[in-house]
Amino acid sequence: MPQTNSFHLILANNLVQNVVNFTVWFALIFWAFLETRSVFVTGMIGGIHLLFTGGFAIWFGSLVDHHRKRRIMLASSAASFVLYAASLAVYVVTPEEALSQTASAPLWGFIVLVMLGVICGNIRMIALATLVTLLVEEDSRDKANGLVGMVGGIGFMLTSGISGFLVAWDGIRGPLALAIGLTALAFLHLLTVRLDDPEPESSAAGGKKDIDLRGTIRVVAAVPGLFALIFLATFNNLLGGVFMALMDGYGLSLMSVEDWGLLWAMASSAFIISGLAIAKIGLGKSPLRTLLLVDLITWIAASLFTIQASIPLLIAGCVIWMFFSPFAEAAEQTTLQKVVPYERQGRVFGFAQSVEQAASPLTAFLIGPLAQFVAIPFMTTGAGAAMIGGWFGTGADRGMALVFCVTGLLGVVLTLFAFASRSYRLLAAAYASGDAAEPAPDALVVTATQPQP
């Protein structure tokens, strides 16, 4: 039975916890750089975050499927609380000089402990995606997913500013203390939220709390075109790794660091406006078609926003990217919520997150050397400067710009191919029919019994 009021309360609760976790994440990066003055450390923190996100996603999805959703969200907050408290204790007792040396074991132990507290919040995100299915009418789920995207946008916009002020005021200690207090508040508030949250079948006597990865893969395979959707998102993330690696360098080649930070704060508002727009108008009759359309718009913009060294073009590119990202995310979630059985959704969302998140760091690690040793020389003193430098421009920034243009064109080609593919037609038909897939009865189980939280 739809429980819209409960959904809104849980959404607000998730906003608080998201702001807490993202604030700690940004604060850790800022603090680590200020302590060590090492971009190696900040790069490794990003790598650890992505590694943990992808590595834990399938397990987290199984936890969501095998426990009541409110209970597992409470466990998520409780785990973050304990890890943040432990991190603060470690920080207090560790000599300051041990936390300022790049090769220091206490520094890396502290970083991992804090990151685990942040990563535990991903359980909530997977659970929230399944709660949209449980608490919201089917014809309103696309709008609900828009609100979920809006919450993410608000969290991103708030935390990038909050973290900087907190670190300037009290280093990493202040953000951790605030996180402990607000996480406790989110936990207590969630205790007051009542919802009809059925006990999973696996919780019954003799029920198995297995990851069942093979069964999850069979569920995905049972929906024609669903693997293609996940791999499309993965390829988009693969190309998105280019932006992770080069966007700051390109932006800072055109403007000051203060203006660059202000630009991202303003661009983040497009994320919120997008979420509100989805909540108002939805995604149309075919979320999958909407996904491909916004992908096409985004990649066209990506191929053009660096065509000239222009701040207005850069701003337009950032705003378009931020505005359409929630449409793509909401469309993917809405599709999965309809074609995947509810009792299996946590594991499928976790599987999709694990596969999709694996792409960005791979590209980010590869594209830096490629840009530095191939694209930049090509557009500085190489053949590219001679061929197109007269109108495209020359120099290091134009080498990065060329990588963006090529990446955007690859995205356009991929999206057009997806539009024409049989997988797209099959998945669109499966969504229209509304039949959720079931795993084959002889699906083998990957045994990995979960501990009770």
C-alpha positions in Angstrom: 0.0 0.0 0.0 1.5 3.4 -1.0 2.8 5.4 2.0 3.8 8.7 0.5 4.1 10.6 3.9 6.5 7.9 5.2 8.5 8.2 2.0 8.9 12.0 2.4 9.9 11.6 6.0 12.5 9.0 5.1 13.7 11.2 2.2 14.2 14.1 4.6 16.0 11.8 7.0 18.3 10.6 4.2 19.1 14.2 3.3 20.5 14.8 6.8 22.6 11.7 6.7 23.8 12.4 3.1 24.9 15.9 4.1 26.7 14.4 7.1 28.5 11.8 5.0 29.4 14.0 2.1 30.6 16.7 4.5 33.0 14.2 6.1 34.1 13.1 2.6 34.9 16.6 1.4 36.5 17.6 4.7 38.8 14.5 4.7 40.1 15.5 1.2 40.6 19.2 2.2 42.2 18.3 5.5 44.5 15.6 4.0 45.8 18.0 1.4 46.4 20.8 3.9 48.2 18.4 6.2 50.4 16.7 3.6 50.4 19.1 0.7 50.2 16.0 -1.5 47.9 15.4 -4.4 49.0 11.8 -4.3 47.1 11.5 -0.9 44.0 13.1 -2.2 44.1 11.0 -5.4 44.4 7.9 -3.3 41.4 9.0 -1.1 39.3 9.2 -4.3 40.5 5.8 -5.4 39.8 4.3 -2.0 36.3 5.8 -2.1 35.5 4.3 -5.5 37.1 1.0 -4.7 35.0 0.7 -1.5 31.8 1.8 -3.3 32.2 -0.8 -6.0 33.6 -3.5 -3.7 30.9 -3.3 -1.0 27.9 -2.6 -3.3 26.8 -6.2 -4.0 27.1 -7.1 -0.3 25.2 -4.0 0.7 22.5 -4.9 -1.8 22.1 -8.3 -0.3 21.8 -6.8 3.2 19.0 -4.5 2.0 17.1 -7.5 0.5 17.4 -9.7 3.6 16.3 -7.2 6.2 13.5 -4.7 6.7 14.4 -1.5 5.0 14.1 0.8 8.0 16.1 -1.6 10.2 19.0 -1.8 7.7 19.0 2.0 7.4 19.2 2.3 11.1 22.1 -0.2 11.1 23.8 2.0 8.4 23.6 5.1 10.6 24.7 3.1 13.7 27.7 1.8 11.8 28.6 5.3 10.6 28.2 6.6 14.1 30.6 4.0 15.6 33.2 4.5 12.8 33.1 8.3 13.1 33.5 8.1 16.9 36.4 5.7 16.5 38.0 8.0 13.9 37.7 11.0 16.3 39.3 8.9 19.1 42.1 7.9 16.8 42.6 11.5 15.8 42.8 12.7 19.3 45.3 10.2 20.5 47.6 10.2 17.4 50.5 12.7 17.4 50.0 15.5 14.9 53.2 14.8 13.1 52.1 11.2 12.4 49.1 12.5 10.5 51.1 14.9 8.3 53.5 12.4 6.7 52.4 10.8 3.4 54.0 7.4 4.3 52.6 7.3 7.8 50.6 4.2 8.7 48.5 6.1 11.3 47.5 8.6 8.6 46.3 5.8 6.2 44.7 3.9 9.0 42.8 7.0 10.0 41.8 7.7 6.3 40.4 4.2 5.9 38.5 4.3 9.1 36.8 7.6 8.1 36.1 6.4 4.6 34.4 3.2 6.0 32.1 5.5 8.0 31.2 7.4 4.8 30.8 4.2 2.7 28.3 2.7 5.2 25.9 5.4 4.1 25.7 3.7 0.7 23.4 1.1 2.3 20.9 3.8 2.8 21.0 4.9 -0.9 20.3 1.3 -2.0 17.5 0.9 0.5 16.0 4.2 -0.5 15.8 3.1 -4.1 13.9 -0.1 -3.1 11.6 2.0 -0.8 10.4 4.0 -3.8 9.0 0.7 -5.1 7.4 -0.1 -1.7 6.0 3.3 -0.7 5.1 5.0 -4.0 2.4 4.3 -6.6 3.9 2.9 -9.8 2.8 5.8 -11.9 4.5 8.3 -9.5 7.8 6.5 -9.1 9.6 8.5 -11.7 8.6 11.7 -9.8 9.7 10.2 -6.6 13.1 9.3 -8.1 13.4 12.9 -9.2 13.0 13.9 -5.5 15.8 11.4 -4.6 18.0 13.1 -7.2 17.1 16.5 -5.8 18.2 15.4 -2.3 21.5 14.3 -3.8 21.9 17.7 -5.4 21.1 19.6 -2.2 23.6 17.5 -0.3 26.3 18.1 -2.9 25.7 21.9 -3.0 25.7 22.2 0.8 28.6 20.0 1.7 31.2 21.5 -0.6 30.8 24.8 1.2 30.2 23.5 4.7 33.3 21.3 4.6 35.7 24.1 3.7 34.5 26.3 6.5 34.6 23.5 9.1 38.1 22.5 8.1 39.3 26.1 8.2 37.7 26.4 11.7 38.8 23.1 13.4 40.6 20.8 10.9 39.1 17.4 10.6 38.0 17.2 14.3 35.1 19.6 13.8 33.5 17.8 10.9 33.8 14.4 12.7 32.2 15.8 15.9 29.4 17.3 13.9 28.9 14.0 12.0 28.6 12.1 15.3 25.9 14.4 16.6 23.9 14.6 13.4 24.2 10.9 12.7 22.7 10.3 16.2 19.9 12.7 15.4 19.1 11.0 12.1 19.1 7.6 13.8 16.7 8.9 16.5 14.4 10.5 14.0 14.2 7.4 11.9 13.1 5.4 14.9 9.9 7.6 14.9 9.0 6.9 11.2 6.4 4.2 10.9 5.9 2.3 7.6 4.5 -1.0 6.5 7.8 -2.7 5.9 7.3 -6.4 5.3 9.7 -9.0 6.7 11.7 -10.5 3.9 11.1 -14.2 3.2 14.8 -14.9 3.9 14.3 -13.8 7.5 11.9 -16.7 8.2 13.2 -19.8 10.0 15.6 -21.6 7.7 15.7 -18.7 5.2 19.0 -18.0 3.5 20.7 -14.6 3.8 22.9 -15.2 0.8 24.5 -12.8 -1.6 23.3 -15.2 -4.4 25.3 -13.3 -7.0 24.6 -15.9 -9.7 20.9 -15.7 -9.0 21.0 -11.9 -9.3 22.8 -12.1 -12.6 20.1 -14.5 -13.8 17.4 -12.0 -12.8 19.2 -9.3 -14.8 19.6 -11.7 -17.8 15.9 -12.6 -17.6 14.9 -9.1 -18.6 15.8 -8.6 -22.3 18.1 -5.6 -22.7 18.7 -5.0 -19.0 22.4 -5.9 -19.2 22.6 -3.5 -22.1 21.2 -0.7 -19.8 23.7 -1.4 -17.1 26.6 -1.5 -19.6 25.3 1.8 -21.2 25.5 3.4 -17.7 28.9 1.8 -17.2 30.2 3.2 -20.5 28.8 6.6 -19.6 30.8 6.4 -16.4 33.8 5.3 -18.3 33.6 8.5 -20.4 32.7 10.4 -17.3 36.1 9.5 -15.8 37.6 11.8 -18.4 35.8 14.7 -16.7 36.9 13.5 -13.3 40.5 13.6 -14.4 40.6 16.8 -16.5 37.7 19.1 -15.6 39.5 20.9 -12.7 42.6 21.4 -14.7 40.7 22.8 -17.7 38.5 25.0 -15.6 41.5 26.4 -13.6 43.2 27.2 -16.9 40.4 29.7 -17.7 39.6 31.2 -14.3 40.8 31.6 -10.7 40.2 28.9 -8.1 37.7 31.2 -6.3 35.6 31.6 -9.5 35.9 27.9 -10.3 34.5 27.0 -6.9 31.7 29.5 -7.3 30.9 28.1 -10.7 30.4 24.6 -9.3 28.3 25.9 -6.4 26.0 27.6 -9.0 26.0 24.6 -11.3 24.9 22.4 -8.4 21.7 24.4 -8.3 20.9 22.9 -11.7 20.9 19.5 -10.1 18.2 20.6 -7.6 16.1 22.3 -10.3 16.4 19.1 -12.3 15.1 17.0 -9.4 12.2 19.4 -8.9 11.4 19.3 -12.6 11.3 15.5 -12.6 9.1 15.5 -9.5 6.7 17.8 -11.3 6.5 16.4 -14.8 7.9 12.9 -14.5 9.9 11.1 -17.1 7.2 10.4 -19.7 5.7 7.1 -20.7 9.1 5.5 -21.5 11.8 6.4 -19.0 14.3 4.4 -21.1 13.7 6.7 -24.1 14.1 9.7 -21.8 17.4 8.2 -20.6 18.8 8.0 -24.1 17.5 11.4 -25.1 19.2 13.1 -22.1 22.3 11.1 -22.8 22.3 12.4 -26.4 21.9 16.0 -25.3 24.6 15.6 -22.6 27.2 14.1 -25.0 26.5 16.7 -27.7 27.1 19.4 -25.1 30.3 17.6 -23.9 31.6 17.5 -27.5 31.0 21.3 -27.9 31.6 23.1 -24.6 35.4 23.2 -25.1 35.4 23.8 -28.9 36.7 27.3 -28.0 38.5 28.6 -24.9 35.3 30.3 -23.5 34.1 30.7 -20.0 30.4 31.1 -21.1 30.7 27.7 -23.0 32.3 26.1 -20.0 29.5 27.4 -17.7 26.9 26.1 -20.2 28.6 22.7 -20.4 28.7 22.3 -16.6 25.1 23.4 -16.1 23.8 21.0 -18.9 25.8 18.2 -17.4 24.4 18.8 -13.9 20.8 19.4 -15.0 20.4 16.2 -17.1 22.3 13.8 -14.8 19.4 13.3 -12.4 17.1 12.5 -15.4 19.4 9.7 -16.4 19.7 8.3 -12.9 16.0 8.6 -12.2 15.2 6.9 -15.6 17.5 3.9 -14.8 16.1 3.5 -11.3 12.5 3.8 -12.5 13.1 1.1 -15.1 14.8 -1.3 -12.6 12.0 -0.7 -10.0 9.4 -2.0 -12.5 11.2 -4.9 -14.2 13.0 -6.4 -11.2 11.1 -8.3 -8.4 11.0 -6.2 -5.2 12.6 -8.9 -3.1 15.6 -8.9 -5.4 15.9 -5.1 -6.0 18.6 -4.4 -3.4 21.0 -6.9 -4.9 20.3 -5.8 -8.5 20.8 -2.1 -7.5 24.0 -3.1 -5.7 25.2 -5.2 -8.7 24.5 -2.3 -11.1 26.3 0.2 -8.8 29.3 -2.2 -8.5 29.6 -2.6 -12.3 28.9 1.1 -13.1 31.3 2.5 -10.4 34.2 0.4 -11.6 34.4 2.4 -14.8 35.2 6.0 -13.7 38.4 5.3 -11.7 39.8 3.2 -14.6 39.4 6.1 -17.0 40.6 8.7 -14.5 43.8 6.8 -14.0 44.4 6.2 -17.7 43.3 9.6 -19.1 45.8 11.7 -17.1 48.9 10.2 -18.7 47.1 10.1 -22.1 46.3 13.8 -21.9 49.8 14.7 -20.5 51.9 12.8 -22.9 49.8 12.6 -26.0 47.0 15.2 -26.3 48.8 18.2 -24.8 52.0 17.8 -26.9 49.7 17.1 -30.0 48.0 20.5 -29.5 51.1 22.4 -28.3 53.9 21.6 -30.8 52.6 18.6 -32.6 50.6 17.9 -35.7 47.3 18.9 -34.1 48.5 22.4 -33.5 49.5 22.7 -37.2 46.3 21.2 -38.5 43.5 22.8 -36.4 45.4 25.2 -34.0 44.5 28.2 -36.2 40.8 28.0 -35.1 40.8 25.6 -32.2 43.8 27.1 -30.3 47.0 25.7 -29.1 48.6 24.9 -25.7 48.0 22.6 -22.8 44.4 23.7 -22.2 43.6 23.0 -25.8 45.0 19.5 -25.5 42.6 18.9 -22.6 39.8 20.5 -24.7 40.5 18.1 -27.5 40.1 15.1 -25.2 36.7 16.5 -24.1 35.6 16.9 -27.7 36.6 13.4 -28.7 35.0 11.9 -25.6 31.7 13.7 -26.3 31.6 12.5 -29.9 32.2 8.9 -28.7 29.3 9.3 -26.3 27.1 10.6 -29.1 28.0 7.6 -31.3 27.3 5.2 -28.4 23.9 6.7 -27.7 22.8 6.7 -31.3 23.9 3.0 -31.5 21.8 2.3 -28.3 18.8 4.0 -29.8 19.0 1.7 -32.9 19.7 -1.4 -30.9 17.5 -4.5 -30.4 18.3 -4.4 -26.7 16.6 -0.9 -26.4 13.4 -2.2 -28.1 13.3 -5.3 -26.0 13.8 -3.5 -22.7 11.3 -0.8 -23.6 8.8 -3.6 -24.4 9.5 -5.3 -21.1 8.9 -2.0 -19.2 5.7 -1.4 -21.0 4.4 -4.9 -20.2 5.2 -4.4 -16.5 6.3 -8.0 -16.0 9.0 -8.4 -13.3 11.6 -11.0 -14.1 12.1 -14.1 -11.9 15.4 -16.0 -11.6 15.5 -19.4 -13.1 14.4 -22.0 -10.5 17.7 -23.9 -10.8 19.8 -20.8 -10.2 22.9 -21.7 -8.3 23.6 -19.9 -5.1 26.9 -18.2 -4.3 27.0 -18.9 -0.5 28.1 -16.0 1.6 25.9 -15.9 4.7 25.4 -12.4 6.0 25.9 -11.4 9.7 22.8 -10.0 11.4 23.2 -6.2 11.9 
